[in-house]
């Protein structure tokens, strides 16, 4: 691939060689270098308005699938040092006017309440869509003059047609869940960064002095510390939300301790944060389709799994949201059904049925991983446990 320097030199030159596009005029002072591409603002012959030209210095195999008609493989001619010309891939997209969200964070900002509400709306729309952004961070969010937010840089996007594929990118370290890998590529890849940014903006809206704790990545919290450690700042933020009776953001902040990149119930919590209550709440269409199952389908699933049609019911048949969140976390961590059943003191049938109801595929959960030690009184008696010996 062409070097970054050669791409920049080409964009600043008076003559730009293009294969299918008539001509572009690049604004040299808008050139910026990213991980995968060099970008700039430009005008395109025969088109109205400003455009973003994105020139890739790294290979992106899915470019056409990601951007459709906006992608131009092998379009821009770049001269190398030895005088040979090679053609690289570019993308042309309408220019989004505004400033990156990270330009507001940490700069004695007075509009955190507005930004917080705007981000939660954006996140709600994103969760209701059929795609995921894949690299959600303030640098990839543009705030317009009216403070409406827009997403840019879709290179790591997930679409339904990408199901069962590996991810070429896994997002930015400061915002992604520690367990997100190239194998974890599904609709829920945005859950954790959404919860992280929502928590940060809502906390800054309540206490602007928290700006002093922002790190170089414009974050208040470390995903590693939240998931594996005991982040003191997170504890303080949760207490702050509780003090101001912001229960929605309190639960979103608590979800940052999730052992899975998927955060169950995030959509509903954001809906409450935006609308003030859960009145009128409906699941996104794609989640409804995952949850709806007919009695016949359930019977067929039981038969296929070798489950008896009649099994004793759990003594406690009701499932709370906390139970669902714990179940989802244990399942996505790869624990066995039998272990989860013992841990939650429910039957295996109940675990399977609830997982089916929540749309969690059990076929992917084959790893054998022991749970933290958890024994019931009954189990202790079977093992010859004597309370007087402890």
C-alpha positions as CSV (number, residue, x, y, z in Angstrom):
1,X,0.0,0.0,0.0
2,X,1.0,3.6,-0.5
3,X,2.7,5.5,2.3
4,X,0.9,8.1,4.4
5,X,3.4,10.8,3.2
6,X,2.7,10.0,-0.5
7,X,-1.0,10.2,0.1
8,X,-0.8,13.5,1.8
9,X,1.5,14.8,-1.0
10,X,-1.0,13.7,-3.6
11,X,-3.9,15.3,-1.9
12,X,-2.0,18.6,-1.7
13,X,-1.0,18.6,-5.3
14,X,-2.8,20.5,-8.0
15,X,-3.4,17.4,-10.2
16,X,-5.1,14.4,-8.7
17,X,-5.4,11.2,-10.7
18,X,-8.8,9.4,-10.4
19,X,-10.1,6.5,-12.4
20,X,-13.8,7.0,-12.5
21,X,-14.5,10.3,-10.6
22,X,-14.2,13.4,-12.8
23,X,-12.3,15.6,-10.3
24,X,-12.0,16.6,-6.7
25,X,-10.7,19.8,-5.0
26,X,-9.1,19.0,-1.6
27,X,-8.9,21.6,1.2
28,X,-5.2,21.0,2.3
29,X,-5.7,22.4,5.8
30,X,-8.3,19.8,6.6
31,X,-6.1,16.8,6.0
32,X,-6.0,14.4,8.9
33,X,-4.3,11.0,9.5
34,X,-6.1,8.0,11.1
35,X,-5.3,4.4,11.8
36,X,-6.5,3.2,8.4
37,X,-6.7,6.2,6.2
38,X,-5.9,9.8,5.4
39,X,-9.0,12.0,5.3
40,X,-9.8,15.5,4.1
41,X,-12.7,17.8,3.2
42,X,-13.2,18.2,-0.6
43,X,-15.6,19.3,-3.3
44,X,-16.5,16.8,-6.1
45,X,-17.2,17.9,-9.7
46,X,-20.9,17.5,-10.5
47,X,-22.0,17.2,-6.8
48,X,-23.3,19.8,-4.4
49,X,-21.9,20.4,-0.9
50,X,-18.7,19.3,0.8
51,X,-17.5,15.7,0.9
52,X,-15.2,13.7,3.1
53,X,-12.5,11.9,1.0
54,X,-11.0,8.9,2.9
55,X,-7.8,7.4,1.3
56,X,-6.8,4.1,2.7
57,X,-3.1,3.3,3.5
58,X,-4.2,-0.1,4.8
59,X,-6.2,-2.8,3.0
60,X,-9.9,-3.0,3.9
61,X,-11.4,-6.1,2.2
62,X,-15.0,-5.3,3.2
63,X,-14.9,-1.7,1.9
64,X,-17.7,-2.2,-0.7
65,X,-19.8,-4.1,1.7
66,X,-19.5,-1.4,4.4
67,X,-20.0,1.7,2.2
68,X,-21.8,0.5,-0.9
69,X,-21.8,3.0,-3.7
70,X,-19.7,5.4,-1.6
71,X,-16.7,3.1,-1.9
72,X,-14.3,3.3,-4.9
73,X,-11.8,0.5,-4.9
74,X,-8.5,1.3,-6.6
75,X,-9.6,4.8,-7.5
76,X,-6.9,7.3,-6.4
77,X,-3.5,7.3,-8.2
78,X,-0.5,7.7,-5.9
79,X,3.1,8.2,-7.1
80,X,5.7,6.3,-5.1
81,X,9.3,7.4,-4.6
82,X,10.6,5.5,-7.6
83,X,8.0,7.2,-9.8
84,X,5.6,4.3,-10.2
85,X,1.9,4.9,-9.8
86,X,-0.4,2.7,-7.7
87,X,-4.1,3.1,-7.2
88,X,-5.6,2.9,-3.7
89,X,-9.1,2.6,-2.3
90,X,-11.1,5.7,-1.3
91,X,-14.5,6.5,0.2
92,X,-16.5,9.6,-0.6
93,X,-19.1,10.6,2.0
94,X,-21.2,13.8,2.6
95,X,-19.3,16.0,5.0
96,X,-20.8,16.2,8.5
97,X,-20.5,19.7,9.8
98,X,-19.7,20.2,13.5
99,X,-17.0,19.4,16.1
100,X,-15.9,16.1,17.5
101,X,-17.5,15.3,20.9
102,X,-14.1,14.9,22.5
103,X,-13.3,18.6,21.7
104,X,-16.0,19.5,24.3
105,X,-15.0,17.0,27.0
106,X,-12.6,18.3,29.5
107,X,-12.6,21.9,28.3
108,X,-14.5,23.5,31.1
109,X,-17.7,22.6,29.1
110,X,-20.9,24.2,30.2
111,X,-23.3,22.0,28.2
112,X,-22.7,18.6,29.6
113,X,-26.4,18.1,30.4
114,X,-27.3,18.8,26.7
115,X,-24.5,16.5,25.5
116,X,-25.5,13.7,27.9
117,X,-29.1,13.8,26.7
118,X,-28.0,14.0,23.0
119,X,-25.7,11.0,23.4
120,X,-28.4,8.9,25.1
121,X,-30.7,9.6,22.2
122,X,-28.0,8.7,19.7
123,X,-27.3,5.5,21.6
124,X,-30.9,4.6,21.7
125,X,-31.2,5.1,17.9
126,X,-28.1,3.0,17.4
127,X,-29.4,0.1,19.5
128,X,-32.7,0.2,17.7
129,X,-31.0,0.0,14.3
130,X,-29.9,-3.2,12.6
131,X,-26.2,-2.4,12.7
132,X,-23.5,-1.6,15.2
133,X,-20.8,1.0,14.8
134,X,-17.9,-1.1,16.2
135,X,-15.6,1.7,17.3
136,X,-17.7,4.0,19.4
137,X,-15.7,6.8,21.1
138,X,-16.1,10.6,21.4
139,X,-13.6,11.2,18.5
140,X,-16.0,9.3,16.1
141,X,-19.1,11.4,17.2
142,X,-19.7,14.8,15.7
143,X,-21.8,17.5,17.5
144,X,-23.6,19.9,15.2
145,X,-24.5,23.5,15.9
146,X,-27.8,22.3,17.4
147,X,-25.9,19.7,19.5
148,X,-27.4,16.8,17.6
149,X,-24.9,14.0,17.4
150,X,-23.8,12.0,14.3
151,X,-21.6,9.0,13.9
152,X,-18.6,9.0,11.6
153,X,-15.9,6.3,10.6
154,X,-17.8,3.1,9.9
155,X,-14.8,1.0,9.2
156,X,-15.5,-1.4,12.1
157,X,-19.3,-1.6,11.5
158,X,-21.3,-4.8,12.1
159,X,-24.2,-5.6,9.8
160,X,-26.5,-8.6,9.9
161,X,-24.8,-10.1,6.8
162,X,-21.5,-10.2,8.8
163,X,-22.9,-12.7,11.2
164,X,-20.5,-15.6,12.0
165,X,-17.6,-13.7,10.5
166,X,-14.5,-12.4,12.3
167,X,-14.1,-8.8,13.0
168,X,-11.2,-7.0,11.3
169,X,-11.1,-4.4,14.1
170,X,-12.0,-4.6,17.8
171,X,-12.5,-0.9,18.7
172,X,-10.4,1.4,20.8
173,X,-8.8,0.0,23.9
174,X,-10.0,2.9,26.2
175,X,-13.7,2.3,25.4
176,X,-14.1,-1.4,24.6
177,X,-14.9,-4.3,26.9
178,X,-11.7,-6.3,27.9
179,X,-13.3,-9.5,26.5
180,X,-14.1,-8.1,23.1
181,X,-12.0,-10.1,20.6
182,X,-12.0,-10.6,16.8
183,X,-14.3,-13.6,17.5
184,X,-16.8,-11.5,19.3
185,X,-18.5,-9.8,16.3
186,X,-22.2,-9.2,16.8
187,X,-24.9,-6.6,17.3
188,X,-23.9,-6.0,21.0
189,X,-20.3,-4.8,20.3
190,X,-21.5,-1.2,21.0
191,X,-23.1,-2.0,24.4
192,X,-20.1,-1.4,26.6
193,X,-18.8,1.8,25.0
194,X,-22.3,3.2,25.0
195,X,-22.6,2.5,28.7
196,X,-19.1,4.0,29.4
197,X,-19.8,7.2,27.5
198,X,-23.3,7.6,28.8
199,X,-22.0,7.2,32.4
200,X,-19.2,9.7,31.8
201,X,-21.4,12.4,30.3
202,X,-24.2,12.0,32.8
203,X,-21.7,12.2,35.7
204,X,-20.0,15.3,34.3
205,X,-23.5,16.9,33.9
206,X,-24.0,16.4,37.6
207,X,-20.5,17.3,38.8
208,X,-18.3,19.2,36.3
209,X,-15.3,19.0,38.8
210,X,-14.9,15.4,37.6
211,X,-13.2,16.9,34.5
212,X,-10.0,17.0,36.7
213,X,-10.0,13.2,36.6
214,X,-10.1,12.8,32.9
215,X,-7.2,10.9,31.4
216,X,-5.4,11.4,28.1
217,X,-8.2,9.4,26.3
218,X,-10.9,11.8,27.6
219,X,-12.3,9.0,29.8
220,X,-13.1,8.9,33.5
221,X,-13.1,5.1,33.8
222,X,-10.9,2.3,32.8
223,X,-12.8,-0.8,31.4
224,X,-10.1,-3.1,32.8
225,X,-10.6,-1.6,36.3
226,X,-14.3,-1.6,36.1
227,X,-14.6,-5.3,35.0
228,X,-11.7,-6.9,36.8
229,X,-10.9,-4.5,39.7
230,X,-12.6,-2.1,42.0
231,X,-12.6,1.3,40.3
232,X,-13.1,3.9,43.0
233,X,-14.2,6.6,40.5
234,X,-17.0,4.3,39.4
235,X,-18.1,3.8,43.0
236,X,-18.2,7.5,43.5
237,X,-20.1,8.0,40.2
238,X,-22.7,5.4,41.2
239,X,-23.1,7.2,44.6
240,X,-23.5,10.5,42.7
241,X,-26.3,9.1,40.6
242,X,-28.0,7.7,43.7
243,X,-27.7,11.0,45.5
244,X,-29.5,12.8,42.5
245,X,-32.0,9.9,42.2
246,X,-30.9,9.1,38.7
247,X,-31.6,5.4,38.9
248,X,-31.3,4.8,35.1
249,X,-27.7,6.1,34.9
250,X,-26.9,4.4,38.2
251,X,-27.8,1.0,36.7
252,X,-26.0,1.8,33.5
253,X,-22.9,2.7,35.5
254,X,-23.2,-0.6,37.5
255,X,-23.4,-2.5,34.2
256,X,-19.8,-1.5,33.5
257,X,-18.8,-4.3,35.8
258,X,-20.4,-6.8,33.4
259,X,-18.2,-9.8,32.6
260,X,-19.6,-9.8,29.1
261,X,-19.4,-7.2,26.3
262,X,-23.2,-7.6,26.0
263,X,-25.2,-5.5,28.5
264,X,-28.7,-6.9,29.0
265,X,-31.4,-4.3,29.4
266,X,-29.3,-1.4,28.2
267,X,-31.8,-0.3,25.7
268,X,-34.6,0.0,28.3
269,X,-32.3,2.0,30.7
270,X,-31.4,4.5,28.0
271,X,-35.1,4.8,27.1
272,X,-35.8,5.7,30.8
273,X,-32.8,8.1,30.9
274,X,-34.1,9.9,27.8
275,X,-37.9,9.9,28.5
276,X,-37.9,10.0,32.3
277,X,-39.9,6.7,32.7
278,X,-40.5,3.4,31.0
279,X,-44.0,4.3,30.0
280,X,-44.6,3.4,26.3
281,X,-41.4,1.3,26.2
282,X,-41.1,-1.3,23.5
283,X,-38.3,-3.6,22.6
284,X,-36.4,-2.9,19.3
285,X,-37.8,-5.0,16.5
286,X,-34.7,-7.1,16.1
287,X,-34.8,-8.0,19.9
288,X,-38.5,-8.8,19.7
289,X,-37.9,-11.2,16.9
290,X,-35.1,-12.9,19.0
291,X,-37.4,-13.3,22.0
292,X,-40.7,-14.4,20.4
293,X,-41.1,-18.1,20.3
294,X,-44.2,-20.2,19.8
295,X,-45.1,-23.1,22.1
296,X,-44.6,-25.5,19.1
297,X,-41.1,-24.1,18.6
298,X,-40.3,-24.4,22.3
299,X,-41.5,-28.0,22.2
300,X,-39.4,-28.8,19.2
301,X,-36.4,-27.2,20.8
302,X,-36.9,-29.3,24.0
303,X,-37.2,-32.5,21.9
304,X,-34.1,-31.7,19.9
305,X,-32.2,-31.0,23.1
306,X,-33.4,-34.3,24.6
307,X,-35.3,-32.6,27.3
308,X,-38.4,-34.2,28.9
309,X,-41.7,-32.6,28.2
310,X,-42.7,-32.7,31.8
311,X,-40.2,-31.6,34.5
312,X,-40.7,-30.4,38.0
313,X,-41.1,-26.6,38.2
314,X,-38.7,-24.4,40.1
315,X,-39.8,-23.4,43.5
316,X,-39.1,-19.8,42.5
317,X,-40.4,-19.4,38.9
318,X,-40.3,-15.6,38.7
319,X,-37.3,-14.0,37.0
320,X,-36.2,-10.4,38.0
321,X,-34.2,-8.1,35.8
322,X,-31.2,-8.8,38.0
323,X,-31.7,-12.6,37.5
324,X,-31.8,-12.0,33.7
325,X,-28.6,-9.9,33.8
326,X,-26.8,-12.5,35.9
327,X,-28.0,-15.3,33.6
328,X,-26.9,-13.5,30.5
329,X,-23.5,-12.7,32.0
330,X,-22.9,-16.4,33.0
331,X,-24.0,-17.7,29.6
332,X,-21.9,-15.3,27.6
333,X,-19.0,-16.1,29.8
334,X,-19.3,-19.7,28.5
335,X,-20.4,-21.5,31.7
336,X,-22.2,-24.8,31.4
337,X,-25.9,-25.0,31.9
338,X,-25.6,-27.5,34.8
339,X,-23.2,-25.2,36.6
340,X,-25.4,-22.1,36.1
341,X,-28.5,-24.1,37.3
342,X,-26.6,-25.0,40.6
343,X,-25.3,-21.5,41.0
344,X,-28.8,-19.9,40.5
345,X,-30.6,-22.7,42.4
346,X,-32.9,-23.4,39.4
347,X,-33.5,-26.4,37.2
348,X,-31.6,-26.8,33.9
349,X,-34.9,-26.7,32.1
350,X,-35.6,-23.3,33.6
351,X,-32.2,-22.0,32.6
352,X,-32.7,-23.2,29.0
353,X,-36.2,-21.8,28.6
354,X,-35.2,-18.4,30.0
355,X,-32.1,-18.3,27.7
356,X,-34.4,-19.1,24.8
357,X,-36.8,-16.4,25.9
358,X,-33.9,-13.9,26.0
359,X,-32.7,-14.9,22.6
360,X,-29.3,-16.2,23.9
361,X,-28.0,-19.0,21.6
362,X,-26.8,-21.9,23.8
363,X,-25.0,-23.6,20.9
364,X,-22.1,-21.1,21.2
365,X,-21.6,-21.8,24.9
366,X,-19.4,-24.9,24.9
367,X,-16.4,-23.7,27.0
368,X,-15.9,-25.4,30.3
369,X,-15.3,-22.8,32.9
370,X,-15.8,-23.3,36.7
371,X,-18.0,-20.8,38.5
372,X,-16.8,-19.1,41.7
373,X,-17.2,-21.4,44.6
374,X,-20.9,-21.7,45.4
375,X,-22.4,-24.6,47.4
376,X,-25.9,-25.0,48.8
377,X,-26.6,-26.5,52.2
378,X,-27.8,-29.6,50.5
379,X,-24.6,-30.0,48.6
380,X,-22.6,-29.5,51.8
381,X,-24.5,-32.3,53.5
382,X,-23.8,-34.7,50.6
383,X,-20.1,-33.9,50.9
384,X,-20.2,-34.7,54.6
385,X,-19.9,-31.0,55.6
386,X,-20.0,-30.5,59.3
387,X,-20.8,-26.9,60.4
388,X,-19.2,-27.5,63.8
389,X,-15.8,-28.1,62.1
390,X,-15.7,-24.6,60.5
